Structure formats: C-alpha cells, structure tokens
C-alpha cells in the first residue's frame, strides 16, 4: 500500500512502508489533475563497516547480564556477617554526581 504526501514545493512523496521517493509535478499535471507516472524500482541498503561493527557490539552487549551476581552475593554476605562498611563521604560524592547529571 502506497501513501502519498504532497510536499510544499509541488513534489509528491510516495511511501510504500519501506522507502520513500519524490517526484516533481509539472504545472500541466497540477492543472489537469493527472497523476504523474510512477517508475518502479527497488531500493537497496548497504551497511558500512562501522555499521556492521555497531551491530556486532549491540549483540555482544545484549548478552552481558544486567546484574553482577557475584558482587550482589559478596555484598549480601558482608551485610549478613556484619563486615559491610559504608563510607559516608563516598556515598555523598556519588549522590552529588548523580544529582549533577540529573539536573545539570
């Protein structure tokens, strides 16, 4: 199914869902009301080397777990054992940095 958009400069843009192309409309066509003939062609997409690297990087990042389960286990154990120490100045610095990024 093609969707037709009419541009400001008198050109029409045809969109078939995957790509769009533009055709100029002559003044005769505007007056007569006849639609311009559409050339059928297929569009191709070529990915650059960087785009391929980005796709591979996205795949590898998606495989990394969101939570570091070893770190969570270590913190839980330290809390249970009573050996977990909180550094108030480090917490304050991290909190201020977060606030700075949030409202900065």
C-alpha positions in Angstrom: 0.0 0.0 0.0 1.5 3.3 -1.0 0.9 6.5 0.9 1.1 9.8 -1.0 2.3 13.0 0.7 2.3 16.3 -1.2 5.3 18.5 -0.5 5.4 22.3 -0.2 7.5 22.7 -3.4 5.0 20.9 -5.6 6.6 17.5 -5.3 4.8 14.4 -4.2 6.4 11.8 -1.9 5.3 8.2 -2.2 5.9 5.9 0.7 5.2 2.2 0.4 6.2 1.5 4.0 9.9 0.7 3.5 11.2 3.6 1.4 10.1 6.9 0.1 10.8 8.6 -3.2 10.0 12.1 -4.6 8.6 13.1 -8.0 8.3 16.6 -9.3 4.9 17.6 -10.5 4.8 19.8 -13.5 2.4 22.7 -13.7 0.5 20.9 -16.5 -0.1 17.9 -14.2 -1.3 20.2 -11.4 -3.8 21.8 -13.7 -5.0 18.6 -15.4 -5.2 16.6 -12.2 -3.5 13.6 -13.8 -1.1 11.9 -11.5 2.5 11.5 -12.7 3.6 8.1 -13.8 5.5 6.2 -11.2 8.7 4.4 -12.0 9.0 1.1 -10.3 12.4 0.4 -8.8 13.8 -1.4 -5.8 15.8 0.2 -3.1 18.9 -1.4 -1.7 20.7 -0.8 1.6 24.4 -1.3 2.1 25.9 -1.3 5.6 29.2 0.3 6.1 32.0 -1.4 8.1 31.2 0.8 11.1 27.5 -0.1 11.0 28.4 -3.8 10.9 30.7 -3.3 13.9 28.0 -1.4 15.8 25.5 -4.3 15.1 28.0 -6.8 16.5 28.7 -4.6 19.5 25.0 -4.3 20.2 24.7 -8.1 20.1 27.6 -8.6 22.5 26.3 -6.0 24.9 22.8 -7.6 24.9 24.4 -10.9 26.1 26.1 -9.3 29.1 24.0 -9.7 32.3 22.5 -6.6 33.7 23.3 -7.6 37.3 26.7 -8.7 38.6 25.5 -11.7 40.6 29.0 -12.2 42.2 29.0 -8.6 43.5 25.5 -9.0 44.8 26.4 -12.2 46.6 29.5 -10.6 48.1 27.5 -7.6 49.5 24.8 -9.9 50.9 27.4 -12.0 52.7 29.2 -8.9 54.1 25.9 -7.5 55.4 25.0 -10.8 57.0 28.4 -11.2 58.6 28.4 -7.6 59.8 31.5 -6.7 57.9 29.9 -4.4 55.3 31.2 -0.9 55.7 29.6 2.3 54.4 31.8 5.2 53.5 29.6 8.3 54.0 31.9 10.6 52.0 31.9 8.2 49.1 28.1 8.0 49.2 27.8 11.8 49.3 30.2 12.2 46.4 28.2 9.6 44.3 24.9 11.2 45.3 26.1 14.7 44.3 27.4 13.4 40.9 24.1 11.7 40.3 22.2 14.9 41.1 24.6 16.9 38.9 23.9 14.6 35.9 20.2 14.5 36.6 19.7 18.3 36.9 22.9 19.6 35.3 
